[in-house]
Amino acid sequence: MSRFLSDNVSGAHPEIVQALLEANEQNSAPYGDDPYSDALDQIFSEFFGTPVSVIPCLSGTAANALAISLVAGATQSVYVHQDSHIYQDECNAPEFYSCARLIPFTDVDSIGSAKLTQEMFKAIEGRKGDRHSVQAAAISIAQINELGELYQPDEIRALADYAHGQGLKLHMDGARFANAVAALDCHPADISWRSGVDILSFGATKNGCFGAEAVVLFNPQQKQEAKYRAKRAGQLVSKMRFVSAQLLAYIKNDLWIRNARVANLAAEKLAKQLSQFTDIKAETPKANMLYVTLPAFMTTVLNKAELSGYFEEVENNLYSMRLCTSWDTRDEDIEVFIKTLQAAVLDNN
């Protein structure tokens, strides 16, 4: 399996493994009434620098679906980007659990950044108050988004100001939130509540956990309703302490940012090495994902060697490939990848 296919292919960090071993040494109350789960609100409040409530979840899809259900309902809609994970890759789970409709928007220019801007929404503002139309309730953005792009704090603030001015909430899909914080070299608050985010799907699985995500409520008064919805969504697991213990270990001792920095730096190293190939166009990675355009013969060789990332043909014999690094990406992994490409070039000449 290619280490560059996704950060989901990596294992769990030893500190997470140790935390689970320690949690396993003693019995504890079920369904989140354990010391680990009880500590989440305090630890995350310190992490974000503001009072928050936390709902642990087993997957990013569950976290997004639960979060969307807390900001939109059956007669409402959520604005998303056409290429967003929440729209393309979650099999309507957010719509199923919220009964709201996801309304996709595409880029207004040819850049294709997969970012939302308030200008995109102007055309449908006229449906506000129209009882024949679903009513907008929220905007959802991803940080980092599906094309590896980052929302700057001022971009988030602009969307939040627009949303709040329209009576909407702003949700952030933070599956790679730690990588974004590391790349922007900012405080977690700077790209969340300080920029106007109302609710956050906080990812940890991709960055060193076995399987741990969370919904972070920047309005703690939503906690009770969120608890009911978590149960309804099958996210109130009996041995919740094993999910919560991962989240605590992830936050404590700055494991989250240490892992993210390693992954981001590995992407930089990979991009730098790829610059030696005249047949490859590699974008500068914003965090731990980079997109490259390369000829078909390279794609074939990488795929055969089980080193390729997700790819698709964009022109005749020309492919776009996403490469993703992780907390455990080693220099040796990059070296093997580059040597495989070098051999492919020699064989093709």
KOLVEXNU-157479 format. One record per residue (C-alpha): x, y, z; residue number from 1; residue in three letters; chain. Coordinates in Angstrom, 2 decimals. Example, Ala and Ser with C-alpha at 12.3 -4.5 7.8 and 13.67 -1.06 7.14 Angstrom:
BEGIN
<r <12.30 -4.50 7.80> 1 "ALA" "A"> <r <13.67 -1.06 7.14> 2 "SER" "A"> 
***
This chain:
BEGIN
<r <0.00 0.00 0.00> 1 "MET" "A"> <r <1.41 3.39 -1.01> 2 "SER" "A"> <r <2.33 5.63 1.91> 3 "ARG" "A"> <r <1.31 8.54 -0.29> 4 "PHE" "A"> <r <-2.23 7.35 -1.06> 5 "LEU" "A"> <r <-3.67 8.98 2.06> 6 "SER" "A"> <r <-2.82 9.86 5.65> 7 "ASP" "A"> <r <-5.39 7.20 6.52> 8 "ASN" "A"> <r <-2.93 4.45 5.58> 9 "VAL" "A"> <r <-0.62 5.28 8.49> 10 "SER" "A"> <r <-0.83 3.51 11.82> 11 "GLY" "A"> <r <-1.41 4.94 15.28> 12 "ALA" "A"> <r <1.29 6.87 17.09> 13 "HIS" "A"> <r <2.97 5.00 19.99> 14 "PRO" "A"> <r <1.71 7.61 22.46> 15 "GLU" "A"> <r <-1.85 6.83 21.39> 16 "ILE" "A"> <r <-1.18 3.11 21.73> 17 "VAL" "A"> <r <0.17 3.66 25.24> 18 "GLN" "A"> <r <-2.87 5.73 26.19> 19 "ALA" "A"> <r <-5.19 2.91 25.15> 20 "LEU" "A"> <r <-3.14 0.35 27.05> 21 "LEU" "A"> <r <-3.42 2.47 30.18> 22 "GLU" "A"> <r <-7.17 2.94 29.68> 23 "ALA" "A"> <r <-7.49 -0.82 29.37> 24 "ASN" "A"> <r <-5.91 -1.51 32.75> 25 "GLU" "A"> <r <-9.00 -0.61 34.76> 26 "GLN" "A"> <r <-12.75 -0.95 34.56> 27 "ASN" "A"> <r <-14.77 2.20 34.05> 28 "SER" "A"> <r <-18.36 3.36 33.71> 29 "ALA" "A"> <r <-19.84 2.97 30.21> 30 "PRO" "A"> <r <-21.41 5.40 27.74> 31 "TYR" "A"> <r <-19.14 8.37 28.38> 32 "GLY" "A"> <r <-19.50 8.46 32.17> 33 "ASP" "A"> <r <-15.80 7.73 32.58> 34 "ASP" "A"> <r <-12.93 9.98 33.75> 35 "PRO" "A"> <r <-11.48 10.28 30.24> 36 "TYR" "A"> <r <-14.71 11.51 28.70> 37 "SER" "A"> <r <-15.40 13.76 31.69> 38 "ASP" "A"> <r <-12.08 15.54 31.09> 39 "ALA" "A"> <r <-12.67 16.34 27.43> 40 "LEU" "A"> <r <-14.54 19.64 27.86> 41 "ASP" "A"> <r <-11.87 21.07 30.15> 42 "GLN" "A"> <r <-8.90 19.94 28.05> 43 "ILE" "A"> <r <-10.43 21.17 24.80> 44 "PHE" "A"> <r <-11.48 24.45 26.41> 45 "SER" "A"> <r <-7.85 25.02 27.37> 46 "GLU" "A"> <r <-6.77 23.96 23.89> 47 "PHE" "A"> <r <-9.04 26.48 22.16> 48 "PHE" "A"> <r <-8.81 29.17 24.83> 49 "GLY" "A"> <r <-12.57 29.41 25.28> 50 "THR" "A"> <r <-15.32 27.29 26.90> 51 "PRO" "A"> <r <-16.35 24.45 24.58> 52 "VAL" "A"> <r <-18.29 21.21 24.76> 53 "SER" "A"> <r <-17.04 18.07 23.05> 54 "VAL" "A"> <r <-18.87 15.08 21.60> 55 "ILE" "A"> <r <-16.49 12.18 20.76> 56 "PRO" "A"> <r <-17.21 10.35 17.51> 57 "CYS" "A"> <r <-15.88 7.26 15.76> 58 "LEU" "A"> <r <-15.48 8.71 12.26> 59 "SER" "A"> <r <-15.22 11.97 10.38> 60 "GLY" "A"> <r <-18.44 11.24 8.54> 61 "THR" "A"> <r <-20.25 10.77 11.85> 62 "ALA" "A"> <r <-18.79 14.01 13.20> 63 "ALA" "A"> <r <-19.85 15.95 10.11> 64 "ASN" "A"> <r <-23.32 14.43 10.07> 65 "ALA" "A"> <r <-23.83 15.15 13.76> 66 "LEU" "A"> <r <-22.51 18.71 13.42> 67 "ALA" "A"> <r <-24.72 19.47 10.42> 68 "ILE" "A"> <r <-27.76 18.10 12.26> 69 "SER" "A"> <r <-27.10 20.69 14.99> 70 "LEU" "A"> <r <-27.14 23.66 12.61> 71 "VAL" "A"> <r <-29.76 22.67 10.01> 72 "ALA" "A"> <r <-33.05 20.80 9.85> 73 "GLY" "A"> <r <-35.68 19.32 7.56> 74 "ALA" "A"> <r <-36.77 22.50 5.80> 75 "THR" "A"> <r <-33.30 23.99 5.59> 76 "GLN" "A"> <r <-30.12 23.86 3.53> 77 "SER" "A"> <r <-26.36 24.07 3.96> 78 "VAL" "A"> <r <-24.06 25.76 1.45> 79 "TYR" "A"> <r <-21.04 23.60 0.52> 80 "VAL" "A"> <r <-18.46 23.47 -2.24> 81 "HIS" "A"> <r <-19.07 21.08 -5.11> 82 "GLN" "A"> <r <-15.74 19.33 -4.43> 83 "ASP" "A"> <r <-16.10 19.16 -0.66> 84 "SER" "A"> <r <-15.78 15.85 1.16> 85 "HIS" "A"> <r <-19.06 16.46 2.92> 86 "ILE" "A"> <r <-20.81 16.62 -0.47> 87 "TYR" "A"> <r <-18.89 14.12 -2.57> 88 "GLN" "A"> <r <-17.72 11.43 -0.18> 89 "ASP" "A"> <r <-20.15 10.90 2.69> 90 "GLU" "A"> <r <-23.00 9.11 0.91> 91 "CYS" "A"> <r <-25.59 11.68 2.02> 92 "ASN" "A"> <r <-24.94 10.97 5.72> 93 "ALA" "A"> <r <-25.19 14.68 6.68> 94 "PRO" "A"> <r <-28.47 14.94 4.78> 95 "GLU" "A"> <r <-29.76 11.72 6.30> 96 "PHE" "A"> <r <-29.11 12.74 9.91> 97 "TYR" "A"> <r <-30.09 16.39 9.54> 98 "SER" "A"> <r <-32.81 16.01 6.87> 99 "CYS" "A"> <r <-31.35 19.24 5.45> 100 "ALA" "A"> <r <-30.24 19.68 1.85> 101 "ARG" "A"> <r <-26.62 20.30 0.88> 102 "LEU" "A"> <r <-26.47 22.93 -1.86> 103 "ILE" "A"> <r <-23.17 22.82 -3.80> 104 "PRO" "A"> <r <-21.34 25.75 -5.37> 105 "PHE" "A"> <r <-18.46 25.74 -7.84> 106 "THR" "A"> <r <-15.54 28.12 -8.26> 107 "ASP" "A"> <r <-16.41 31.37 -10.01> 108 "VAL" "A"> <r <-13.05 31.45 -11.81> 109 "ASP" "A"> <r <-10.73 28.95 -13.46> 110 "SER" "A"> <r <-8.37 28.60 -10.50> 111 "ILE" "A"> <r <-10.30 25.74 -8.95> 112 "GLY" "A"> <r <-9.37 26.27 -5.31> 113 "SER" "A"> <r <-12.48 24.51 -3.95> 114 "ALA" "A"> <r <-12.96 27.46 -1.61> 115 "LYS" "A"> <r <-16.28 29.09 -0.86> 116 "LEU" "A"> <r <-16.66 32.85 -1.02> 117 "THR" "A"> <r <-19.68 34.96 -0.12> 118 "GLN" "A"> <r <-20.01 36.10 -3.74> 119 "GLU" "A"> <r <-21.13 32.59 -4.68> 120 "MET" "A"> <r <-24.30 32.89 -2.61> 121 "PHE" "A"> <r <-25.64 36.16 -4.00> 122 "LYS" "A"> <r <-27.65 34.51 -6.76> 123 "ALA" "A"> <r <-29.93 32.59 -4.41> 124 "ILE" "A"> <r <-30.43 35.15 -1.67> 125 "GLU" "A"> <r <-33.74 36.03 -3.28> 126 "GLY" "A"> <r <-35.23 32.73 -2.10> 127 "ARG" "A"> <r <-34.98 33.81 1.53> 128 "LYS" "A"> <r <-38.45 33.70 3.06> 129 "GLY" "A"> <r <-39.90 31.84 0.04> 130 "ASP" "A"> <r <-41.98 29.01 1.50> 131 "ARG" "A"> <r <-41.52 27.02 -1.74> 132 "HIS" "A"> <r <-37.78 26.81 -1.15> 133 "SER" "A"> <r <-35.60 25.28 1.54> 134 "VAL" "A"> <r <-34.16 28.02 3.72> 135 "GLN" "A"> <r <-30.42 28.39 4.19> 136 "ALA" "A"> <r <-29.25 27.57 7.72> 137 "ALA" "A"> <r <-25.48 27.18 7.51> 138 "ALA" "A"> <r <-22.30 27.28 5.46> 139 "ILE" "A"> <r <-19.83 24.42 5.67> 140 "SER" "A"> <r <-16.14 24.71 4.78> 141 "ILE" "A"> <r <-13.26 22.23 5.02> 142 "ALA" "A"> <r <-9.89 23.00 6.57> 143 "GLN" "A"> <r <-7.79 21.67 4.80> 144 "ILE" "A"> <r <-10.08 21.31 1.77> 145 "ASN" "A"> <r <-10.15 18.55 -0.83> 146 "GLU" "A"> <r <-7.64 20.30 -3.11> 147 "LEU" "A"> <r <-5.17 20.82 -0.31> 148 "GLY" "A"> <r <-6.00 24.52 0.01> 149 "GLU" "A"> <r <-6.06 26.47 3.26> 150 "LEU" "A"> <r <-8.58 29.03 4.41> 151 "TYR" "A"> <r <-6.74 32.01 5.87> 152 "GLN" "A"> <r <-8.20 33.48 9.08> 153 "PRO" "A"> <r <-9.47 36.56 7.23> 154 "ASP" "A"> <r <-11.20 34.36 4.64> 155 "GLU" "A"> <r <-12.95 32.43 7.40> 156 "ILE" "A"> <r <-13.93 35.67 9.12> 157 "ARG" "A"> <r <-15.40 37.04 5.88> 158 "ALA" "A"> <r <-17.55 33.93 5.46> 159 "LEU" "A"> <r <-18.55 33.98 9.13> 160 "ALA" "A"> <r <-19.53 37.64 8.98> 161 "ASP" "A"> <r <-21.63 36.97 5.90> 162 "TYR" "A"> <r <-23.21 33.87 7.46> 163 "ALA" "A"> <r <-24.05 35.56 10.74> 164 "HIS" "A"> <r <-25.38 38.59 8.89> 165 "GLY" "A"> <r <-27.79 36.26 7.10> 166 "GLN" "A"> <r <-28.72 34.41 10.28> 167 "GLY" "A"> <r <-26.65 31.35 9.30> 168 "LEU" "A"> <r <-24.12 29.24 11.19> 169 "LYS" "A"> <r <-20.60 28.41 10.01> 170 "LEU" "A"> <r <-19.46 24.78 10.23> 171 "HIS" "A"> <r <-15.89 23.65 9.63> 172 "MET" "A"> <r <-14.92 20.14 8.57> 173 "ASP" "A"> <r <-11.54 19.93 10.30> 174 "GLY" "A"> <r <-10.43 16.44 9.32> 175 "ALA" "A"> <r <-6.91 17.87 8.87> 176 "ARG" "A"> <r <-7.31 20.76 11.31> 177 "PHE" "A"> <r <-3.92 20.12 12.95> 178 "ALA" "A"> <r <-2.12 20.25 9.60> 179 "ASN" "A"> <r <-3.79 23.57 8.88> 180 "ALA" "A"> <r <-2.73 25.04 12.23> 181 "VAL" "A"> <r <0.83 23.84 11.64> 182 "ALA" "A"> <r <0.92 25.25 8.11> 183 "ALA" "A"> <r <-0.49 28.63 9.14> 184 "LEU" "A"> <r <1.64 28.72 12.31> 185 "ASP" "A"> <r <-1.30 30.01 14.30> 186 "CYS" "A"> <r <-3.28 29.25 17.44> 187 "HIS" "A"> <r <-6.17 26.75 17.03> 188 "PRO" "A"> <r <-8.55 29.56 17.98> 189 "ALA" "A"> <r <-7.37 31.73 15.09> 190 "ASP" "A"> <r <-9.00 29.51 12.48> 191 "ILE" "A"> <r <-11.98 28.47 14.55> 192 "SER" "A"> <r <-14.04 30.48 17.05> 193 "TRP" "A"> <r <-11.98 33.70 16.80> 194 "ARG" "A"> <r <-12.72 33.73 13.07> 195 "SER" "A"> <r <-16.41 33.06 13.67> 196 "GLY" "A"> <r <-16.70 29.27 13.34> 197 "VAL" "A"> <r <-19.75 28.06 15.28> 198 "ASP" "A"> <r <-19.17 24.32 15.23> 199 "ILE" "A"> <r <-16.13 22.22 14.30> 200 "LEU" "A"> <r <-15.66 18.63 13.22> 201 "SER" "A"> <r <-12.28 17.98 14.82> 202 "PHE" "A"> <r <-10.17 15.28 13.18> 203 "GLY" "A"> <r <-7.53 13.13 14.88> 204 "ALA" "A"> <r <-7.60 9.79 13.08> 205 "THR" "A"> <r <-5.59 10.98 10.06> 206 "LYS" "A"> <r <-2.92 12.43 12.33> 207 "ASN" "A"> <r <-1.98 9.54 14.57> 208 "GLY" "A"> <r <-5.06 8.11 16.30> 209 "CYS" "A"> <r <-6.64 4.67 15.78> 210 "PHE" "A"> <r <-10.10 6.13 15.32> 211 "GLY" "A"> <r <-11.10 9.29 17.16> 212 "ALA" "A"> <r <-12.92 12.39 15.99> 213 "GLU" "A"> <r <-14.97 15.00 17.84> 214 "ALA" "A"> <r <-17.65 17.61 17.39> 215 "VAL" "A"> <r <-16.51 20.78 19.14> 216 "VAL" "A"> <r <-19.34 23.09 20.14> 217 "LEU" "A"> <r <-18.29 26.71 20.57> 218 "PHE" "A"> <r <-21.74 27.26 22.04> 219 "ASN" "A"> <r <-21.64 24.86 25.02> 220 "PRO" "A"> <r <-25.39 25.28 25.51> 221 "GLN" "A"> <r <-25.87 22.88 22.59> 222 "GLN" "A"> <r <-24.28 20.04 24.57> 223 "LYS" "A"> <r <-27.51 18.43 25.81> 224 "GLN" "A"> <r <-29.12 18.39 22.37> 225 "GLU" "A"> <r <-25.87 17.11 20.89> 226 "ALA" "A"> <r <-25.88 14.21 23.36> 227 "LYS" "A"> <r <-29.31 13.08 22.18> 228 "TYR" "A"> <r <-28.32 13.37 18.54> 229 "ARG" "A"> <r <-25.08 11.48 19.15> 230 "ALA" "A"> <r <-27.07 8.60 20.62> 231 "LYS" "A"> <r <-29.47 8.68 17.68> 232 "ARG" "A"> <r <-26.53 8.61 15.28> 233 "ALA" "A"> <r <-24.98 5.58 16.96> 234 "GLY" "A"> <r <-22.05 7.59 18.34> 235 "GLN" "A"> <r <-22.67 6.98 22.04> 236 "LEU" "A"> <r <-20.51 3.88 22.28> 237 "VAL" "A"> <r <-20.49 1.72 25.39> 238 "SER" "A"> <r <-16.72 1.86 25.94> 239 "LYS" "A"> <r <-16.37 5.53 25.11> 240 "MET" "A"> <r <-13.29 5.80 27.31> 241 "ARG" "A"> <r <-11.20 4.27 24.53> 242 "PHE" "A"> <r <-12.20 7.04 22.12> 243 "VAL" "A"> <r <-11.80 9.78 24.72> 244 "SER" "A"> <r <-8.42 8.45 25.88> 245 "ALA" "A"> <r <-7.13 8.86 22.32> 246 "GLN" "A"> <r <-8.35 12.45 22.13> 247 "LEU" "A"> <r <-6.78 13.34 25.47> 248 "LEU" "A"> <r <-3.42 11.81 24.52> 249 "ALA" "A"> <r <-3.61 13.54 21.15> 250 "TYR" "A"> <r <-3.98 16.97 22.75> 251 "ILE" "A"> <r <-1.67 16.47 25.71> 252 "LYS" "A"> <r <2.09 16.94 25.20> 253 "ASN" "A"> <r <1.33 18.62 21.84> 254 "ASP" "A"> <r <1.23 15.34 19.94> 255 "LEU" "A"> <r <-1.29 16.85 17.50> 256 "TRP" "A"> <r <1.05 19.63 16.34> 257 "ILE" "A"> <r <4.21 17.50 16.42> 258 "ARG" "A"> <r <2.62 14.96 14.10> 259 "ASN" "A"> <r <1.19 17.61 11.80> 260 "ALA" "A"> <r <4.54 19.35 11.42> 261 "ARG" "A"> <r <6.23 16.08 10.45> 262 "VAL" "A"> <r <3.58 15.39 7.82> 263 "ALA" "A"> <r <3.71 18.92 6.40> 264 "ASN" "A"> <r <7.51 18.91 6.22> 265 "LEU" "A"> <r <7.46 15.56 4.43> 266 "ALA" "A"> <r <5.18 17.05 1.76> 267 "ALA" "A"> <r <7.65 19.92 1.28> 268 "GLU" "A"> <r <10.53 17.46 0.90> 269 "LYS" "A"> <r <8.58 15.39 -1.60> 270 "LEU" "A"> <r <7.65 18.43 -3.69> 271 "ALA" "A"> <r <11.27 19.60 -3.72> 272 "LYS" "A"> <r <12.47 16.21 -4.96> 273 "GLN" "A"> <r <9.79 16.13 -7.66> 274 "LEU" "A"> <r <11.05 19.43 -9.08> 275 "SER" "A"> <r <13.93 17.56 -10.76> 276 "GLN" "A"> <r <11.54 15.97 -13.26> 277 "PHE" "A"> <r <10.76 18.07 -16.32> 278 "THR" "A"> <r <7.72 15.91 -17.12> 279 "ASP" "A"> <r <6.12 16.54 -13.73> 280 "ILE" "A"> <r <4.30 19.68 -12.67> 281 "LYS" "A"> <r <4.11 19.74 -8.88> 282 "ALA" "A"> <r <2.20 22.36 -6.94> 283 "GLU" "A"> <r <3.71 23.80 -3.78> 284 "THR" "A"> <r <1.98 21.97 -0.92> 285 "PRO" "A"> <r <0.04 24.13 1.52> 286 "LYS" "A"> <r <0.21 21.42 4.18> 287 "ALA" "A"> <r <0.45 17.63 3.84> 288 "ASN" "A"> <r <-1.18 17.21 0.42> 289 "MET" "A"> <r <0.21 18.05 -2.99> 290 "LEU" "A"> <r <-1.17 17.62 -6.46> 291 "TYR" "A"> <r <1.06 16.69 -9.38> 292 "VAL" "A"> <r <0.47 16.39 -13.10> 293 "THR" "A"> <r <2.48 13.62 -14.74> 294 "LEU" "A"> <r <2.54 11.50 -17.91> 295 "PRO" "A"> <r <0.79 8.18 -18.17> 296 "ALA" "A"> <r <3.94 6.05 -18.16> 297 "PHE" "A"> <r <4.88 7.40 -14.72> 298 "MET" "A"> <r <1.41 6.71 -13.39> 299 "THR" "A"> <r <1.58 3.15 -14.68> 300 "THR" "A"> <r <4.96 2.51 -13.05> 301 "VAL" "A"> <r <3.94 4.04 -9.71> 302 "LEU" "A"> <r <0.68 2.12 -9.69> 303 "ASN" "A"> <r <2.45 -1.16 -10.45> 304 "LYS" "A"> <r <4.91 -0.48 -7.62> 305 "ALA" "A"> <r <2.02 0.32 -5.29> 306 "GLU" "A"> <r <3.37 3.85 -4.80> 307 "LEU" "A"> <r <0.69 5.95 -6.45> 308 "SER" "A"> <r <-1.80 8.31 -4.89> 309 "GLY" "A"> <r <-5.34 8.89 -6.06> 310 "TYR" "A"> <r <-5.22 9.85 -9.73> 311 "PHE" "A"> <r <-7.38 10.64 -12.73> 312 "GLU" "A"> <r <-6.78 11.40 -16.39> 313 "GLU" "A"> <r <-7.04 15.11 -17.16> 314 "VAL" "A"> <r <-5.85 14.99 -20.78> 315 "GLU" "A"> <r <-4.77 12.31 -23.21> 316 "ASN" "A"> <r <-1.86 10.49 -21.52> 317 "ASN" "A"> <r <-1.68 13.10 -18.77> 318 "LEU" "A"> <r <-2.82 12.46 -15.22> 319 "TYR" "A"> <r <-3.44 14.42 -12.05> 320 "SER" "A"> <r <-2.35 12.65 -8.88> 321 "MET" "A"> <r <-2.86 13.56 -5.23> 322 "ARG" "A"> <r <-0.03 12.64 -2.91> 323 "LEU" "A"> <r <-0.54 12.75 0.84> 324 "CYS" "A"> <r <2.06 12.54 3.59> 325 "THR" "A"> <r <1.54 11.54 7.20> 326 "SER" "A"> <r <3.05 11.74 10.67> 327 "TRP" "A"> <r <5.10 8.62 9.96> 328 "ASP" "A"> <r <6.31 9.44 6.44> 329 "THR" "A"> <r <10.06 8.81 6.40> 330 "ARG" "A"> <r <12.82 10.21 4.21> 331 "ASP" "A"> <r <13.33 6.63 2.99> 332 "GLU" "A"> <r <9.74 6.56 1.70> 333 "ASP" "A"> <r <10.37 9.67 -0.35> 334 "ILE" "A"> <r <13.66 8.25 -1.62> 335 "GLU" "A"> <r <11.99 5.05 -2.85> 336 "VAL" "A"> <r <9.27 7.09 -4.58> 337 "PHE" "A"> <r <11.80 9.31 -6.36> 338 "ILE" "A"> <r <14.07 6.44 -7.40> 339 "LYS" "A"> <r <11.08 4.64 -8.89> 340 "THR" "A"> <r <10.29 7.70 -10.99> 341 "LEU" "A"> <r <13.92 8.08 -12.05> 342 "GLN" "A"> <r <13.97 4.46 -13.23> 343 "ALA" "A"> <r <10.71 5.01 -15.10> 344 "ALA" "A"> <r <12.21 7.97 -16.96> 345 "VAL" "A"> <r <15.29 5.95 -17.95> 346 "LEU" "A"> <r <13.17 3.05 -19.20> 347 "ASP" "A"> <r <10.96 5.41 -21.20> 348 "ASN" "A"> <r <13.88 7.12 -23.00> 349 "ASN" "A"> 
***
